[in-house]
Every structure is written in structure tokens, then in C-alpha cells.
Amino acid sequence: MIRMSNLSFGYGSKEVLSNFNLELNAGETVMITGPNGMGKSTILRLLAGVLIPQSGEIDHGYLERTDPRQKTAFLPDSLSFYRSMTPLEAAKFHAGIFGTKPSDLQLPKKAGVDLNRHIYELSVGQRVLVQMAIILSTDPELILIDEVLHSVDPFLRDVLFKELIEVIGDSSPTVVMVNLNFHDIEHLADRVIFLGRDGIRLDESVDELKAKTRRVIAEEITPEYSVLLTENVIGKKHHIVYPFEKKIGEIADEDIREMDLTEIMTAFMGGEYGVS
């Protein structure tokens, strides 16, 4: 288990995290989402050791004197990784740092990437595949993926997710992804964390979240229901309710709809922005 305890961090005078606490269970896949500027990428950088907390501590659960960075694979959103090298050179260099065998770069090979071109000459999607192949070659126990997958075309994204699913199945690493494209990773994530202005607003398993959220079609809804968002859809009011518990006789079954993860997260996002 990884524990982030009473973390505080800011950039200059702007405080991003204050007394932040989070526990990550070994082997789970977690999606962190929320509006821009809430500290999602900062959390990944702190976990990766790229940033150092100004107060608080991070316990990765390793033996003393173990450098967590040696067991971590981090795919940032900047993609500045070994830009002046070719993928083959970068794989060899990275392996030398970690004391492992160089990646065979099968992931970019599947997508037809020219491994003799400089990384800066590749498309964003190709660079993502190269960097993912290299960081996964160290058999990491913690995989951190920032919000970069939106820039990858559907074919390359499918190749990447198949590789990630295979890695999860083979070695059960802890995976933390920052994502605003919920449809793509709904089948991957075990748990969703939503960061709002006041910190963690939601922390649920995906299955529990979907079971506890409903779209209720009604002109009015009693105050006992916790409404995230109300929308007008073709002349009817749709209330997104979380957590939902049906009061017998109040709402007809046909006016209560299940929701997928994209709809639910969009409602949480709208609620955070004050949309109604």
C-alpha cells in the first residue's frame, strides 16, 4: 500500500495541495479526475519523485533505503523523454540507468514506428508508444500515466491499452491514471477519485459508483435526494442523483435510468463548475 499523508505542495504562492491524504492499494487501477488546476498531475509527480512535498510524507511501502523511482514507471504529459535520441538509443540508455535489459520496443513496432528516427521527429502518438514501451520494460510496481492519451489516435490508443491490460494481468502493478476521457478506461479502472476545489470529493469503486448514481426524469424532485446536476433534455428535467436510494412510490421505475462512467463523471464535473 502507498500512503500520502498530510501532503502540502504549491507552485510559488499558489497552493495546490493542502494536508492531502490518499491511500493506494497494491495492484489496483485508479483513475484520478476533476477540473483543471485541482492538483491531479501534481499528485502523479509527487508519487513519481519528480516533485518533493513541502510538508507531509509519502510511504511507498518499500524496504528502507529503496528508491521508489527504481520501481516506478511515469508517463508525463510533457513527453520530453530523450527527444534527441532514437527509440533504440533511448531504450539502451534507460536500461543502463535501471540495470535492466533494453526494451524490445514491440509496442511501437506493432504501430509501424521507425525506430531509427529521432524521437522529436515522431508524432505525439508514436512518442507515447515509445515512452510507454521503455518505462514498462523495467517491470515497475507502480505505473503513473498523466493525461496524454487524448492526443493518441484511436488505433494507437487501442494498441496501448491492450499492452497495459497485458501488463496488469501479468504482474498486477498499481496503476494511477489522470484522465478526462472516461469511456476509454471504464473497463480498466477499479476505483475513481474526483478532485474538486475542497480536495477529494469522490472516492469510490467504479462498480459502487455506477450502482449508486441514477438519472431521474421528473419535473420536481424532493430535497431528500442529493442532486449533482439538473439538465433540461427535450423539454424534460433530468436530475443526476448521487447517492441514489429510491423512495417507494415516489418515482416510476421507467423514469429512473442507469448511467455509464462518462455520464456520471460529466455530472460531477458540471456540479463542480456550478452548472445546472
C-alpha positions in Angstrom: 0.0 0.0 0.0 1.1 3.6 -0.8 0.2 6.3 1.7 0.3 10.0 1.1 0.0 11.6 4.5 -0.8 15.3 5.2 0.9 16.4 1.9 1.2 20.1 1.1 2.6 21.5 -2.2 2.4 24.7 -4.1 4.0 26.5 -7.1 5.2 29.8 -5.8 2.4 31.5 -3.9 -0.3 29.2 -5.4 -1.1 26.3 -3.0 -2.2 23.2 -5.0 -2.5 20.6 -2.2 -3.0 21.2 1.5 -2.9 18.4 4.1 -3.8 15.9 1.3 -4.2 12.3 2.3 -4.6 9.3 0.0 -4.0 5.5 0.2 -3.5 3.4 -2.9 -3.9 -0.4 -2.6 -1.4 -2.7 -4.2 -2.5 -4.0 -7.6 -5.4 -1.6 -8.1 -6.0 0.6 -11.1 -7.1 4.1 -10.1 -8.4 7.0 -12.2 -7.9 10.5 -10.8 -10.1 13.1 -12.5 -11.6 16.5 -11.9 -11.5 20.1 -13.2 -8.2 21.6 -14.4 -6.0 23.1 -11.7 -7.0 20.7 -8.8 -3.7 19.0 -8.5 -4.1 15.8 -10.4 -0.8 16.0 -12.3 0.9 17.2 -9.2 -0.1 14.1 -7.3 1.5 11.9 -10.0 4.7 13.9 -10.0 4.9 13.6 -6.2 4.3 9.9 -6.4 7.0 9.6 -9.1 9.5 11.6 -7.1 9.7 14.3 -9.7 8.4 16.8 -7.1 9.1 16.8 -3.3 6.3 17.7 -0.9 6.8 20.9 1.1 5.3 19.1 4.1 3.9 15.6 4.8 5.3 12.3 3.6 4.8 9.6 1.0 5.3 6.0 2.1 5.6 3.6 -0.9 5.7 0.6 1.4 9.2 -0.5 0.3 12.1 -1.6 2.4 14.2 1.2 3.9 16.8 2.6 1.5 14.8 1.5 -1.5 14.5 4.4 -4.0 10.8 4.3 -5.2 11.8 5.8 -8.5 13.5 2.5 -9.4 10.2 0.7 -9.1 8.1 3.4 -10.8 7.1 4.0 -14.5 6.0 7.5 -15.1 4.4 8.7 -18.4 4.1 12.5 -18.0 2.0 14.8 -20.2 5.1 16.7 -21.4 6.7 13.8 -23.4 10.1 15.4 -23.2 11.6 12.0 -22.8 15.0 11.5 -24.6 13.8 13.6 -27.5 17.3 13.9 -29.2 17.8 10.1 -29.2 16.3 7.4 -31.5 13.9 5.0 -29.7 16.7 2.3 -29.9 19.2 4.6 -28.3 16.7 5.7 -25.6 15.8 2.1 -24.7 19.5 1.3 -24.3 20.2 4.4 -22.2 17.1 3.9 -20.0 18.1 0.2 -19.4 21.6 1.3 -18.3 20.1 3.6 -15.6 17.8 0.9 -14.2 20.1 -2.0 -14.7 17.7 -3.9 -16.8 17.6 -5.3 -20.4 16.7 -2.7 -23.0 13.1 -2.7 -24.1 12.4 -4.7 -27.3 10.1 -1.9 -28.3 7.4 -4.3 -29.5 4.7 -1.7 -28.7 5.9 0.9 -31.2 6.9 -1.8 -33.7 3.2 -3.0 -33.8 2.3 0.5 -34.8 4.9 0.7 -37.5 7.1 3.3 -35.8 10.5 3.9 -37.4 12.9 3.1 -34.6 15.8 4.8 -36.3 14.2 8.3 -36.4 14.8 10.8 -33.6 12.1 10.8 -31.0 11.4 14.5 -31.7 10.6 13.6 -35.3 7.8 11.2 -34.3 4.2 12.1 -33.9 2.8 12.6 -30.4 1.0 9.2 -30.5 4.2 7.4 -31.6 6.2 9.1 -28.9 3.7 7.9 -26.3 4.1 4.3 -27.5 7.9 4.5 -27.5 7.9 6.0 -24.0 5.4 3.5 -22.7 7.4 0.6 -24.1 10.6 1.8 -22.5 9.2 2.6 -19.0 7.3 -0.7 -18.8 10.5 -2.7 -19.6 11.7 -2.2 -16.0 8.8 -4.3 -14.6 7.5 -1.5 -12.4 5.4 -2.0 -9.3 3.8 1.5 -9.8 2.7 2.9 -13.2 1.7 6.5 -13.4 0.1 7.9 -16.6 -0.7 11.5 -16.9 -3.4 12.9 -19.2 -1.6 12.3 -22.5 -3.8 9.6 -24.1 -6.3 12.1 -25.5 -3.6 13.1 -28.1 -3.3 9.5 -29.4 -5.4 8.4 -32.3 -8.0 5.6 -31.7 -5.8 2.8 -33.3 -2.7 3.7 -31.3 -4.8 4.1 -28.2 -6.2 0.6 -28.6 -2.6 -0.8 -29.1 -1.5 1.0 -25.9 -4.5 -0.2 -23.8 -4.0 -3.8 -24.9 -0.4 -3.6 -23.8 -1.4 -2.1 -20.4 -4.1 -4.8 -19.9 -1.5 -7.5 -20.6 1.0 -5.9 -18.1 -1.7 -5.6 -15.4 -2.7 -9.2 -16.0 0.9 -10.5 -15.8 2.4 -8.5 -12.9 -0.5 -6.7 -11.1 1.2 -3.3 -10.6 -0.6 -0.4 -9.0 -1.7 1.9 -11.8 -2.7 5.5 -11.3 -4.1 7.4 -14.4 -5.1 11.0 -14.7 -7.8 11.1 -17.3 -10.7 13.1 -18.6 -11.6 10.6 -21.3 -13.7 8.2 -19.2 -15.0 5.9 -21.9 -11.6 4.6 -22.8 -10.6 3.4 -19.3 -14.0 2.5 -17.8 -13.2 -1.2 -18.2 -9.7 -0.7 -16.7 -10.3 1.3 -13.6 -11.2 -0.3 -10.3 -11.6 3.0 -8.5 -12.4 6.6 -9.3 -11.1 9.6 -7.3 -12.6 13.0 -8.2 -10.7 16.1 -7.1 -12.7 19.3 -6.5 -12.0 22.7 -5.0 -12.2 21.2 -1.5 -10.0 18.2 -2.1 -11.3 14.7 -2.7 -15.0 14.9 -3.4 -15.5 11.3 -4.5 -13.6 8.1 -3.8 -15.5 5.0 -5.0 -15.0 1.8 -6.8 -16.3 2.0 -10.3 -19.0 -0.6 -9.7 -20.2 1.1 -6.5 -20.3 4.5 -8.2 -22.4 3.2 -11.1 -24.7 1.3 -8.7 -25.3 4.5 -6.6 -25.8 7.0 -9.4 -29.0 7.4 -11.3 -30.6 9.8 -13.9 -34.1 10.7 -12.6 -36.6 12.2 -15.0 -39.1 14.3 -13.1 -40.4 17.8 -13.1 -39.6 18.1 -9.4 -37.6 16.0 -7.0 -37.8 16.0 -3.2 -35.0 17.6 -1.2 -34.1 14.3 0.3 -32.3 13.4 -2.9 -28.7 14.6 -3.4 -28.8 16.1 -6.9 -25.4 16.6 -8.6 -26.8 18.3 -11.7 -30.1 19.1 -13.3 -30.4 19.2 -17.1 -33.3 20.1 -19.5 -33.5 17.5 -22.2 -36.1 17.8 -24.9 -38.5 19.7 -22.5 -38.0 17.3 -19.6 -35.9 17.8 -16.4 -33.2 15.2 -15.8 -31.7 15.1 -12.3 -28.4 13.3 -11.7 -28.6 11.9 -8.2 -25.8 10.5 -6.1 -26.1 8.6 -3.9 -29.5 7.4 -5.1 -31.9 5.4 -3.0 -35.3 5.0 -4.3 -38.2 6.1 -2.1 -41.0 3.6 -2.7 -43.9 5.0 -4.7 -42.3 8.4 -5.4 -40.8 7.9 -8.8 -41.8 5.4 -11.5 -39.2 2.8 -12.4 -39.3 3.8 -16.1 -38.2 7.4 -15.0 -35.0 6.1 -13.3 -32.1 5.4 -15.6 -28.7 3.8 -15.1 -25.6 5.8 -16.2 -22.2 4.9 -17.6 -19.0 6.3 -16.2 -18.7 9.1 -18.8 -22.2 10.4 -17.9 -21.5 10.2 -14.2 -18.2 12.0 -14.3 -19.6 14.7 -16.6 -22.3 15.3 -14.0 -19.7 15.6 -11.2 -17.7 18.0 -13.4 -20.7 20.1 -14.1 -21.6 20.2 -10.5 -18.1 21.4 -9.6 -18.4 24.2 -12.1 -21.8 25.1 -10.8 -23.7 24.2 -14.0 -27.4 23.5 -13.5 
